[in-house]
Amino acid sequence: SLPDLPIWPDSTTMARPAHAPRHPTSLRRRAVSGNPTAAFLAALRRYGRILIIVLGVAFCLEETIYYRLPRNQSPEVRADGAPTEAAERQQPVDASSAAVKQKRIGAPLRPPHEPKSAILAGVPASAKEWKAQRTKVSCGGHFAPSCAECAQGHGAGFCNGQCNWDAAKNECIEPPSIIHPAYLDLVKDNYAFQPVQTDGGGYVNIIMVRAPFQSAGERDGFEKYKDEILFVGISSWEAFPLSSPNPFSSNFSDSLYTSMFPGFLHMMHEPERHFPPHVKTLLLSQSDFEFPDDAPLAESDTEHHMYDFTFSVSDMNVEGGCVGWGAFAKNWSFMLEALEVMCSDEFDLRGVLVGTRDKQDKVRCAIPPQCEGKMTQTSMMTQDKYFDYMRRSRFTFLPQVYDASPRVATQSLCLDVPLLMNKHILGGWKYVNEETGEFFSDMTDLRDSIHRILDNVKKRQYHPRRWVKANYGNEHAGVVLLNWVKEHFADRIEIPEGTNYLIAKTQ
């Protein structure tokens, strides 16, 4: 026990002896310093309240995150349909049950169907991770843990996507699954695979293969499920399905992928020269779908273009001297020759070269001396920023050859900007006509093509946005795809009732 300690009067009213302690607690500290038990009790008295407050706050937060109930829900059931901890306590469990094991390690109770990643000392790694775990289905324009929770009291308008509205029961229900159980994992984890969706947002049992297999896992996934999921090729990557001459890409036999799938969406002039008779083909490619909603430059502003053209390249390896995959894919060596013409006194053009500076914005690709001060060189940027450059230019320049599906072409047309395109390009040639732009073949006719496109822009002869909106995009390409699937694969694919078109969805 602690000794009785004198209580010294206030120092303002009475002098303290020189030998006396400054405060009674000083003696108390000396008394407990040699006694561990007394030290622990003293610390508990001192910090106990703080500890209780911290534990209380943590408990409240845990309850709020995991067990908060929405209105009108039974207190025995959590929002995801699993029983609450109170309800589980009322049920007998044996020593091997998941609940007992979780109690043993100190983690809060979790329903057995939740992923192990949800239990990390009882707390998810982040709110984003927890939200992803709780989000189960697409309702069309939003997500919910289940179809039953899509409508939120708003009726059939909030029940789309992966769910159907049951008018008889006046509720949102989960339709019979029309996709393979492995479908979502395949399109989520593999670059070469991309999903196909209806205009309502639901998935159909078709996977588009947009590139050569990037791993053994992708090949194994195809081989395992090719009889249960319809795999269809689609032009989206270099010369695919043909092997690319790009020295920085993998090589394979031209016949490997042209005969692998029962159907292929291609960009070829003469598909019969490459595909065997059993492969059903369709002149359609990735760039035909999902156009940007960005508005073009107002017609009154077209006389005030800031730039004459834009050119875009990715994976340029700027630090390595602008020699790499992107340089070959976008024909950078030809671009340098073209720049000499564009920057000459004959044209004196101003351009934007996107992707020709490194990410740190310190190193840039070398350009002809006569172009210094005329070309704006940038690093890679957001799509919105790139669209802003594009809409303020007179035309978009595409010198590449080995490009199966140049999305920049249809993006440019949507922004009402015409194209100056290499006539030998593998894909995208179908977008150029008298309403959308001009072709060039090589350096011998490049000058004439530049003169022609500049004159026609000035005279407002082109109508690229009007033309591309009338011929491509989800509402047009998607109808063509839907009819093609119905014609050739109706025995393999179930199309939800009311589907207007299908979308080759970009991941």
PESUL-V12438 format. One record per residue. N is the residue number from 1. RES is the residue in three letters. PSI is psi in whole degrees, 0 to 359 (NA if undefined). D_FIRST is the distance of its C-alpha to the first C-alpha in Angstrom with 1 decimal. Layout:
n=N res=RES psi=PSI d_first=D_FIRST
n=N res=RES psi=PSI d_first=D_FIRST
//
This chain:
n=1 res=SER psi=156 d_first=0.0
n=2 res=LEU psi=143 d_first=3.8
n=3 res=PRO psi=154 d_first=6.5
n=4 res=ASP psi=130 d_first=9.3
n=5 res=LEU psi=140 d_first=11.9
n=6 res=PRO psi=143 d_first=15.6
n=7 res=ILE psi=110 d_first=17.6
n=8 res=TRP psi=140 d_first=20.8
n=9 res=PRO psi=165 d_first=24.0
n=10 res=ASP psi=132 d_first=26.2
n=11 res=SER psi=344 d_first=27.8
n=12 res=THR psi=342 d_first=31.2
n=13 res=THR psi=344 d_first=31.1
n=14 res=MET psi=136 d_first=29.5
n=15 res=ALA psi=143 d_first=29.4
n=16 res=ARG psi=134 d_first=26.1
n=17 res=PRO psi=148 d_first=25.9
n=18 res=ALA psi=329 d_first=26.7
n=19 res=HIS psi=354 d_first=23.7
n=20 res=ALA psi=149 d_first=21.2
n=21 res=PRO psi=154 d_first=19.4
n=22 res=ARG psi=333 d_first=21.4
n=23 res=HIS psi=149 d_first=18.7
n=24 res=PRO psi=329 d_first=15.1
n=25 res=THR psi=339 d_first=14.5
n=26 res=SER psi=316 d_first=15.7
n=27 res=LEU psi=324 d_first=12.8
n=28 res=ARG psi=319 d_first=10.4
n=29 res=ARG psi=320 d_first=12.8
n=30 res=ARG psi=324 d_first=12.7
n=31 res=ALA psi=326 d_first=9.0
n=32 res=VAL psi=352 d_first=9.3
n=33 res=SER psi=332 d_first=12.9
n=34 res=GLY psi=3 d_first=12.5
n=35 res=ASN psi=105 d_first=10.4
n=36 res=PRO psi=320 d_first=12.9
n=37 res=THR psi=315 d_first=11.1
n=38 res=ALA psi=324 d_first=8.6
n=39 res=ALA psi=319 d_first=11.9
n=40 res=PHE psi=316 d_first=13.8
n=41 res=LEU psi=323 d_first=11.8
n=42 res=ALA psi=319 d_first=12.0
n=43 res=ALA psi=322 d_first=15.7
n=44 res=LEU psi=319 d_first=16.3
n=45 res=ARG psi=325 d_first=15.4
n=46 res=ARG psi=318 d_first=17.5
n=47 res=TYR psi=1 d_first=20.5
n=48 res=GLY psi=316 d_first=20.4
n=49 res=ARG psi=320 d_first=23.1
n=50 res=ILE psi=318 d_first=25.3
n=51 res=LEU psi=318 d_first=25.2
n=52 res=ILE psi=319 d_first=26.1
n=53 res=ILE psi=315 d_first=29.0
n=54 res=VAL psi=314 d_first=30.3
n=55 res=LEU psi=322 d_first=30.4
n=56 res=GLY psi=316 d_first=32.0
n=57 res=VAL psi=317 d_first=34.7
n=58 res=ALA psi=319 d_first=35.4
n=59 res=PHE psi=317 d_first=35.8
n=60 res=CYS psi=319 d_first=38.2
n=61 res=LEU psi=317 d_first=40.2
n=62 res=GLU psi=317 d_first=40.6
n=63 res=GLU psi=321 d_first=41.7
n=64 res=THR psi=317 d_first=44.1
n=65 res=ILE psi=314 d_first=45.7
n=66 res=TYR psi=332 d_first=46.2
n=67 res=TYR psi=11 d_first=46.3
n=68 res=ARG psi=131 d_first=47.8
n=69 res=LEU psi=138 d_first=50.7
n=70 res=PRO psi=168 d_first=54.0
n=71 res=ARG psi=149 d_first=55.5
n=72 res=ASN psi=23 d_first=57.0
n=73 res=GLN psi=143 d_first=55.4
n=74 res=SER psi=138 d_first=53.9
n=75 res=PRO psi=350 d_first=50.1
n=76 res=GLU psi=352 d_first=50.5
n=77 res=VAL psi=134 d_first=52.4
n=78 res=ARG psi=174 d_first=51.4
n=79 res=ALA psi=330 d_first=53.9
n=80 res=ASP psi=10 d_first=55.2
n=81 res=GLY psi=354 d_first=55.9
n=82 res=ALA psi=153 d_first=53.0
n=83 res=PRO psi=149 d_first=50.7
n=84 res=THR psi=169 d_first=47.4
n=85 res=GLU psi=322 d_first=44.1
n=86 res=ALA psi=320 d_first=43.8
n=87 res=ALA psi=322 d_first=47.3
n=88 res=GLU psi=328 d_first=46.6
n=89 res=ARG psi=332 d_first=43.5
n=90 res=GLN psi=350 d_first=46.0
n=91 res=GLN psi=134 d_first=48.2
n=92 res=PRO psi=137 d_first=47.6
n=93 res=VAL psi=150 d_first=47.2
n=94 res=ASP psi=173 d_first=47.1
n=95 res=ALA psi=342 d_first=44.8
n=96 res=SER psi=0 d_first=47.4
n=97 res=SER psi=158 d_first=47.9
n=98 res=ALA psi=324 d_first=47.4
n=99 res=ALA psi=315 d_first=44.9
n=100 res=VAL psi=318 d_first=42.6
n=101 res=LYS psi=320 d_first=43.0
n=102 res=GLN psi=323 d_first=42.1
n=103 res=LYS psi=323 d_first=39.0
n=104 res=ARG psi=324 d_first=38.0
n=105 res=ILE psi=0 d_first=38.3
n=106 res=GLY psi=8 d_first=36.6
n=107 res=ALA psi=149 d_first=39.8
n=108 res=PRO psi=155 d_first=40.9
n=109 res=LEU psi=139 d_first=43.8
n=110 res=ARG psi=145 d_first=47.2
n=111 res=PRO psi=144 d_first=50.6
n=112 res=PRO psi=342 d_first=52.1
n=113 res=HIS psi=354 d_first=55.1
n=114 res=GLU psi=148 d_first=53.2
n=115 res=PRO psi=153 d_first=53.5
n=116 res=LYS psi=332 d_first=50.7
n=117 res=SER psi=344 d_first=50.6
n=118 res=ALA psi=348 d_first=49.1
n=119 res=ILE psi=96 d_first=45.9
n=120 res=LEU psi=90 d_first=44.1
n=121 res=ALA psi=31 d_first=40.5
n=122 res=GLY psi=3 d_first=41.6
n=123 res=VAL psi=133 d_first=43.2
n=124 res=PRO psi=155 d_first=46.8
n=125 res=ALA psi=328 d_first=47.5
n=126 res=SER psi=164 d_first=49.0
n=127 res=ALA psi=325 d_first=50.3
n=128 res=LYS psi=319 d_first=53.8
n=129 res=GLU psi=317 d_first=53.1
n=130 res=TRP psi=320 d_first=51.8
n=131 res=LYS psi=320 d_first=54.8
n=132 res=ALA psi=324 d_first=57.1
n=133 res=GLN psi=326 d_first=55.6
n=134 res=ARG psi=336 d_first=56.0
n=135 res=THR psi=120 d_first=59.5
n=136 res=LYS psi=315 d_first=62.0
n=137 res=VAL psi=156 d_first=65.4
n=138 res=SER psi=126 d_first=67.7
n=139 res=CYS psi=7 d_first=69.0
n=140 res=GLY psi=284 d_first=71.7
n=141 res=GLY psi=358 d_first=70.3
n=142 res=HIS psi=179 d_first=66.6
n=143 res=PHE psi=158 d_first=64.2
n=144 res=ALA psi=160 d_first=62.2
n=145 res=PRO psi=333 d_first=60.2
n=146 res=SER psi=165 d_first=63.2
n=147 res=CYS psi=326 d_first=66.7
n=148 res=ALA psi=337 d_first=65.5
n=149 res=GLU psi=6 d_first=63.4
n=150 res=CYS psi=313 d_first=66.1
n=151 res=ALA psi=322 d_first=68.0
n=152 res=GLN psi=33 d_first=65.0
n=153 res=GLY psi=4 d_first=67.3
n=154 res=HIS psi=357 d_first=70.0
n=155 res=GLY psi=199 d_first=72.5
n=156 res=ALA psi=333 d_first=74.7
n=157 res=GLY psi=339 d_first=74.6
n=158 res=PHE psi=8 d_first=71.0
n=159 res=CYS psi=90 d_first=71.9
n=160 res=ASN psi=206 d_first=73.6
n=161 res=GLY psi=240 d_first=72.9
n=162 res=GLN psi=5 d_first=71.7
n=163 res=CYS psi=160 d_first=71.8
n=164 res=ASN psi=150 d_first=74.7
n=165 res=TRP psi=123 d_first=75.1
n=166 res=ASP psi=101 d_first=76.0
n=167 res=ALA psi=327 d_first=78.1
n=168 res=ALA psi=319 d_first=78.4
n=169 res=LYS psi=351 d_first=74.7
n=170 res=ASN psi=48 d_first=74.0
n=171 res=GLU psi=161 d_first=71.2
n=172 res=CYS psi=129 d_first=70.6
n=173 res=ILE psi=162 d_first=70.7
n=174 res=GLU psi=121 d_first=70.4
n=175 res=PRO psi=163 d_first=74.0
n=176 res=PRO psi=133 d_first=74.8
n=177 res=SER psi=131 d_first=73.8
n=178 res=ILE psi=4 d_first=76.8
n=179 res=ILE psi=154 d_first=75.0
n=180 res=HIS psi=146 d_first=73.9
n=181 res=PRO psi=333 d_first=70.1
n=182 res=ALA psi=357 d_first=70.0
n=183 res=TYR psi=306 d_first=71.8
n=184 res=LEU psi=323 d_first=68.9
n=185 res=ASP psi=324 d_first=67.1
n=186 res=LEU psi=314 d_first=70.4
n=187 res=VAL psi=342 d_first=71.2
n=188 res=LYS psi=322 d_first=67.6
n=189 res=ASP psi=357 d_first=67.0
n=190 res=ASN psi=124 d_first=70.5
n=191 res=TYR psi=318 d_first=72.3
n=192 res=ALA psi=339 d_first=75.8
n=193 res=PHE psi=136 d_first=75.2
n=194 res=GLN psi=148 d_first=75.3
n=195 res=PRO psi=167 d_first=75.4
n=196 res=VAL psi=131 d_first=78.2
n=197 res=GLN psi=158 d_first=77.5
n=198 res=THR psi=171 d_first=79.5
n=199 res=ASP psi=343 d_first=80.1
n=200 res=GLY psi=353 d_first=77.5
n=201 res=GLY psi=352 d_first=74.8
n=202 res=GLY psi=156 d_first=74.8
n=203 res=TYR psi=149 d_first=75.2
n=204 res=VAL psi=163 d_first=78.2
n=205 res=ASN psi=49 d_first=78.4
n=206 res=ILE psi=134 d_first=79.9
n=207 res=ILE psi=126 d_first=78.3
n=208 res=MET psi=133 d_first=80.1
n=209 res=VAL psi=110 d_first=80.1
n=210 res=ARG psi=356 d_first=80.4
n=211 res=ALA psi=164 d_first=80.2
n=212 res=PRO psi=150 d_first=80.5
n=213 res=PHE psi=131 d_first=77.6
n=214 res=GLN psi=348 d_first=74.8
n=215 res=SER psi=166 d_first=73.1
n=216 res=ALA psi=329 d_first=73.7
n=217 res=GLY psi=321 d_first=71.3
n=218 res=GLU psi=316 d_first=73.8
n=219 res=ARG psi=317 d_first=76.7
n=220 res=ASP psi=320 d_first=74.9
n=221 res=GLY psi=318 d_first=74.0
n=222 res=PHE psi=311 d_first=77.6
n=223 res=GLU psi=324 d_first=78.9
n=224 res=LYS psi=323 d_first=76.5
n=225 res=TYR psi=8 d_first=77.1
n=226 res=LYS psi=337 d_first=80.6
n=227 res=ASP psi=348 d_first=82.1
n=228 res=GLU psi=338 d_first=79.5
n=229 res=ILE psi=138 d_first=79.2
n=230 res=LEU psi=111 d_first=82.2
n=231 res=PHE psi=125 d_first=81.7
n=232 res=VAL psi=134 d_first=84.2
n=233 res=GLY psi=153 d_first=84.7
n=234 res=ILE psi=136 d_first=84.7
n=235 res=SER psi=119 d_first=85.8
n=236 res=SER psi=348 d_first=82.9
n=237 res=TRP psi=117 d_first=82.4
n=238 res=GLU psi=237 d_first=84.9
n=239 res=ALA psi=7 d_first=88.0
n=240 res=PHE psi=129 d_first=86.2
n=241 res=PRO psi=1 d_first=87.5
n=242 res=LEU psi=159 d_first=89.5
n=243 res=SER psi=141 d_first=88.1
n=244 res=SER psi=140 d_first=87.5
n=245 res=PRO psi=359 d_first=89.2
n=246 res=ASN psi=119 d_first=86.1
n=247 res=PRO psi=347 d_first=85.1
n=248 res=PHE psi=8 d_first=81.4
n=249 res=SER psi=160 d_first=81.5
n=250 res=SER psi=151 d_first=81.7
n=251 res=ASN psi=152 d_first=85.2
n=252 res=PHE psi=170 d_first=86.5
n=253 res=SER psi=140 d_first=89.8
n=254 res=ASP psi=335 d_first=91.4
n=255 res=SER psi=352 d_first=92.0
n=256 res=LEU psi=306 d_first=88.4
n=257 res=TYR psi=339 d_first=87.1
n=258 res=THR psi=337 d_first=90.4
n=259 res=SER psi=2 d_first=90.8
n=260 res=MET psi=325 d_first=87.2
n=261 res=PHE psi=152 d_first=86.8
n=262 res=PRO psi=345 d_first=89.1
n=263 res=GLY psi=155 d_first=89.2
n=264 res=PHE psi=131 d_first=88.8
n=265 res=LEU psi=114 d_first=88.6
n=266 res=HIS psi=181 d_first=90.4
n=267 res=MET psi=21 d_first=91.9
n=268 res=MET psi=150 d_first=95.0
n=269 res=HIS psi=321 d_first=98.6
n=270 res=GLU psi=78 d_first=99.9
n=271 res=PRO psi=332 d_first=97.2
n=272 res=GLU psi=343 d_first=99.8
n=273 res=ARG psi=343 d_first=100.1
n=274 res=HIS psi=328 d_first=96.5
n=275 res=PHE psi=139 d_first=95.4
n=276 res=PRO psi=162 d_first=96.8
n=277 res=PRO psi=331 d_first=98.6
n=278 res=HIS psi=347 d_first=95.8
n=279 res=VAL psi=122 d_first=93.4
n=280 res=LYS psi=127 d_first=93.6
n=281 res=THR psi=157 d_first=93.4
n=282 res=LEU psi=130 d_first=92.9
n=283 res=LEU psi=87 d_first=93.3
n=284 res=LEU psi=145 d_first=89.8
n=285 res=SER psi=174 d_first=86.9
n=286 res=GLN psi=323 d_first=83.3
n=287 res=SER psi=355 d_first=84.5
n=288 res=ASP psi=349 d_first=86.4
n=289 res=PHE psi=164 d_first=83.2
n=290 res=GLU psi=72 d_first=80.4
n=291 res=PHE psi=153 d_first=81.8
n=292 res=PRO psi=152 d_first=79.7
n=293 res=ASP psi=359 d_first=79.7
n=294 res=ASP psi=140 d_first=79.9
n=295 res=ALA psi=146 d_first=82.7
n=296 res=PRO psi=174 d_first=85.4
n=297 res=LEU psi=138 d_first=86.4
n=298 res=ALA psi=144 d_first=88.4
n=299 res=GLU psi=329 d_first=92.1
n=300 res=SER psi=343 d_first=92.4
n=301 res=ASP psi=356 d_first=90.2
n=302 res=THR psi=342 d_first=92.0
n=303 res=GLU psi=356 d_first=94.1
n=304 res=HIS psi=39 d_first=90.9
n=305 res=HIS psi=135 d_first=89.6
n=306 res=MET psi=333 d_first=87.3
n=307 res=TYR psi=158 d_first=88.1
n=308 res=ASP psi=324 d_first=91.1
n=309 res=PHE psi=164 d_first=89.3
n=310 res=THR psi=151 d_first=86.0
n=311 res=PHE psi=136 d_first=85.3
n=312 res=SER psi=140 d_first=82.1
n=313 res=VAL psi=149 d_first=80.8
n=314 res=SER psi=165 d_first=77.6
n=315 res=ASP psi=51 d_first=76.1
n=316 res=MET psi=342 d_first=78.2
n=317 res=ASN psi=55 d_first=76.4
n=318 res=VAL psi=319 d_first=76.9
n=319 res=GLU psi=334 d_first=74.9
n=320 res=GLY psi=17 d_first=77.2
n=321 res=GLY psi=18 d_first=80.4
n=322 res=CYS psi=40 d_first=80.9
n=323 res=VAL psi=116 d_first=82.1
n=324 res=GLY psi=196 d_first=80.5
n=325 res=TRP psi=311 d_first=80.6
n=326 res=GLY psi=322 d_first=80.8
n=327 res=ALA psi=320 d_first=83.5
n=328 res=PHE psi=315 d_first=85.7
n=329 res=ALA psi=324 d_first=85.0
n=330 res=LYS psi=11 d_first=85.8
n=331 res=ASN psi=51 d_first=88.8
n=332 res=TRP psi=326 d_first=87.4
n=333 res=SER psi=321 d_first=90.2
n=334 res=PHE psi=324 d_first=92.8
n=335 res=MET psi=321 d_first=90.6
n=336 res=LEU psi=322 d_first=91.0
n=337 res=GLU psi=319 d_first=94.7
n=338 res=ALA psi=325 d_first=94.7
n=339 res=LEU psi=325 d_first=92.7
n=340 res=GLU psi=323 d_first=95.5
n=341 res=VAL psi=314 d_first=97.9
n=342 res=MET psi=326 d_first=95.6
n=343 res=CYS psi=358 d_first=94.7
n=344 res=SER psi=168 d_first=98.3
n=345 res=ASP psi=337 d_first=100.4
n=346 res=GLU psi=323 d_first=102.1
n=347 res=PHE psi=318 d_first=99.0
n=348 res=ASP psi=50 d_first=96.3
n=349 res=LEU psi=153 d_first=93.6
n=350 res=ARG psi=129 d_first=90.0
n=351 res=GLY psi=168 d_first=87.6
n=352 res=VAL psi=122 d_first=84.0
n=353 res=LEU psi=93 d_first=83.0
n=354 res=VAL psi=133 d_first=79.7
n=355 res=GLY psi=9 d_first=77.6
n=356 res=THR psi=11 d_first=79.3
n=357 res=ARG psi=153 d_first=76.3
n=358 res=ASP psi=170 d_first=73.0
n=359 res=LYS psi=331 d_first=69.8
n=360 res=GLN psi=357 d_first=68.5
n=361 res=ASP psi=37 d_first=71.8
n=362 res=LYS psi=328 d_first=72.5
n=363 res=VAL psi=143 d_first=75.3
n=364 res=ARG psi=158 d_first=78.4
n=365 res=CYS psi=142 d_first=81.5
n=366 res=ALA psi=140 d_first=84.5
n=367 res=ILE psi=163 d_first=87.3
n=368 res=PRO psi=144 d_first=90.9
n=369 res=PRO psi=325 d_first=91.2
n=370 res=GLN psi=350 d_first=93.4
n=371 res=CYS psi=350 d_first=90.5
n=372 res=GLU psi=130 d_first=88.0
n=373 res=GLY psi=350 d_first=87.2
n=374 res=LYS psi=336 d_first=88.7
n=375 res=MET psi=134 d_first=86.1
n=376 res=THR psi=112 d_first=82.6
n=377 res=GLN psi=130 d_first=80.5
n=378 res=THR psi=162 d_first=77.1
n=379 res=SER psi=179 d_first=74.4
n=380 res=MET psi=149 d_first=73.7
n=381 res=MET psi=174 d_first=72.6
n=382 res=THR psi=156 d_first=71.8
n=383 res=GLN psi=321 d_first=74.6
n=384 res=ASP psi=318 d_first=74.7
n=385 res=LYS psi=321 d_first=75.1
n=386 res=TYR psi=319 d_first=77.8
n=387 res=PHE psi=327 d_first=79.6
n=388 res=ASP psi=320 d_first=79.6
n=389 res=TYR psi=316 d_first=81.5
n=390 res=MET psi=314 d_first=83.8
n=391 res=ARG psi=342 d_first=84.9
n=392 res=ARG psi=17 d_first=85.8
n=393 res=SER psi=157 d_first=88.1
n=394 res=ARG psi=326 d_first=91.7
n=395 res=PHE psi=164 d_first=91.4
n=396 res=THR psi=130 d_first=89.1
n=397 res=PHE psi=126 d_first=90.3
n=398 res=LEU psi=92 d_first=89.9
n=399 res=PRO psi=356 d_first=91.5
n=400 res=GLN psi=157 d_first=89.7
n=401 res=VAL psi=307 d_first=91.6
n=402 res=TYR psi=71 d_first=89.1
n=403 res=ASP psi=109 d_first=87.2
n=404 res=ALA psi=334 d_first=87.5
n=405 res=SER psi=76 d_first=86.0
n=406 res=PRO psi=98 d_first=85.4
n=407 res=ARG psi=334 d_first=83.2
n=408 res=VAL psi=335 d_first=83.7
n=409 res=ALA psi=308 d_first=87.3
n=410 res=THR psi=331 d_first=86.7
n=411 res=GLN psi=318 d_first=83.8
n=412 res=SER psi=316 d_first=86.3
n=413 res=LEU psi=321 d_first=88.9
n=414 res=CYS psi=331 d_first=86.5
n=415 res=LEU psi=10 d_first=85.9
n=416 res=ASP psi=33 d_first=89.7
n=417 res=VAL psi=121 d_first=90.0
n=418 res=PRO psi=170 d_first=92.9
n=419 res=LEU psi=141 d_first=92.7
n=420 res=LEU psi=104 d_first=94.5
n=421 res=MET psi=144 d_first=94.1
n=422 res=ASN psi=125 d_first=95.3
n=423 res=LYS psi=338 d_first=98.0
n=424 res=HIS psi=7 d_first=96.9
n=425 res=ILE psi=142 d_first=93.4
n=426 res=LEU psi=318 d_first=92.6
n=427 res=GLY psi=151 d_first=90.9
n=428 res=GLY psi=347 d_first=91.2
n=429 res=TRP psi=332 d_first=94.9
n=430 res=LYS psi=351 d_first=95.5
n=431 res=TYR psi=350 d_first=93.8
n=432 res=VAL psi=125 d_first=96.4
n=433 res=ASN psi=189 d_first=99.6
n=434 res=GLU psi=345 d_first=101.6
n=435 res=GLU psi=347 d_first=99.0
n=436 res=THR psi=347 d_first=95.9
n=437 res=GLY psi=204 d_first=96.9
n=438 res=GLU psi=153 d_first=98.8
n=439 res=PHE psi=158 d_first=99.0
n=440 res=PHE psi=153 d_first=99.8
n=441 res=SER psi=319 d_first=100.8
n=442 res=ASP psi=197 d_first=100.2
n=443 res=MET psi=340 d_first=100.7
n=444 res=THR psi=330 d_first=104.4
n=445 res=ASP psi=9 d_first=104.0
n=446 res=LEU psi=317 d_first=100.6
n=447 res=ARG psi=314 d_first=102.3
n=448 res=ASP psi=320 d_first=104.4
n=449 res=SER psi=322 d_first=101.4
n=450 res=ILE psi=315 d_first=99.4
n=451 res=HIS psi=317 d_first=102.4
n=452 res=ARG psi=315 d_first=102.8
n=453 res=ILE psi=324 d_first=99.2
n=454 res=LEU psi=319 d_first=98.9
n=455 res=ASP psi=316 d_first=102.2
n=456 res=ASN psi=327 d_first=101.3
n=457 res=VAL psi=317 d_first=97.9
n=458 res=LYS psi=323 d_first=99.6
n=459 res=LYS psi=356 d_first=102.1
n=460 res=ARG psi=47 d_first=99.4
n=461 res=GLN psi=339 d_first=101.2
n=462 res=TYR psi=150 d_first=98.1
n=463 res=HIS psi=61 d_first=96.1
n=464 res=PRO psi=318 d_first=93.3
n=465 res=ARG psi=315 d_first=90.7
n=466 res=ARG psi=316 d_first=93.3
n=467 res=TRP psi=312 d_first=94.7
n=468 res=VAL psi=325 d_first=91.4
n=469 res=LYS psi=332 d_first=90.0
n=470 res=ALA psi=346 d_first=93.2
n=471 res=ASN psi=335 d_first=93.2
n=472 res=TYR psi=186 d_first=89.7
n=473 res=GLY psi=169 d_first=86.0
n=474 res=ASN psi=319 d_first=84.2
n=475 res=GLU psi=339 d_first=86.7
n=476 res=HIS psi=303 d_first=89.7
n=477 res=ALA psi=325 d_first=88.5
n=478 res=GLY psi=325 d_first=86.2
n=479 res=VAL psi=319 d_first=89.2
n=480 res=VAL psi=316 d_first=91.1
n=481 res=LEU psi=316 d_first=88.3
n=482 res=LEU psi=313 d_first=87.9
n=483 res=ASN psi=323 d_first=91.6
n=484 res=TRP psi=317 d_first=91.7
n=485 res=VAL psi=316 d_first=88.8
n=486 res=LYS psi=323 d_first=90.5
n=487 res=GLU psi=319 d_first=93.8
n=488 res=HIS psi=338 d_first=92.7
n=489 res=PHE psi=28 d_first=89.3
n=490 res=ALA psi=333 d_first=89.5
n=491 res=ASP psi=348 d_first=89.1
n=492 res=ARG psi=338 d_first=85.8
n=493 res=ILE psi=132 d_first=84.1
n=494 res=GLU psi=121 d_first=83.2
n=495 res=ILE psi=125 d_first=83.4
n=496 res=PRO psi=143 d_first=81.5
n=497 res=GLU psi=138 d_first=83.8
n=498 res=GLY psi=3 d_first=84.4
n=499 res=THR psi=130 d_first=83.8
n=500 res=ASN psi=326 d_first=85.9
n=501 res=TYR psi=166 d_first=85.2
n=502 res=LEU psi=149 d_first=83.0
n=503 res=ILE psi=124 d_first=81.0
n=504 res=ALA psi=99 d_first=80.4
n=505 res=LYS psi=128 d_first=76.9
n=506 res=THR psi=130 d_first=75.6
n=507 res=GLN psi=NA d_first=72.1
//
